[in-house]
Amino acid sequence: QVQVVESGGGLVQLGGSLTLSCAASGSIFSISTMEWYRQAPGRERELVASSGGSTNYVDSVRGRFTISRDNAKHALYLQMNSLKPEDTDVYYCKFADQTRSWGPWSADWGQGTQVTVSS
């Protein structure tokens, strides 16, 4: 099994910065795409940034957020700058991983971390 844990959320003022971290542990053979999502109550989960063959961002965060990864540590990061109240959400990371060579790919999610931006 693969466990995914996020950290780094919190309360920040308008224009501030936060860095989210996400780490996977367990029986991991390979990780391909790593992604950050966010979700507010009553809304669908939104893909914020992805790291795989290329790096992609949703328009609302491009130029303010930076996704990065450390494959050796099975870790994913999201540097968030110039934060706005509309960035307030629960942020989730998602890994596409294999637990053995030629095994099936699975999607493993973290439990989420709250980011709150005050005005």
Secondary structure, 3 states (H helix, E strand, C coil): CEEEEEECCEEEECCCCEEEEEEEEECCCEEEEEEEEEECCCCCCEEEEEECCCEEECCCCECCEEEEEEHHHCEEEEEECCCCHHHCEEEEEEEEEECCCCCCCEEEECCCEEEEEEC
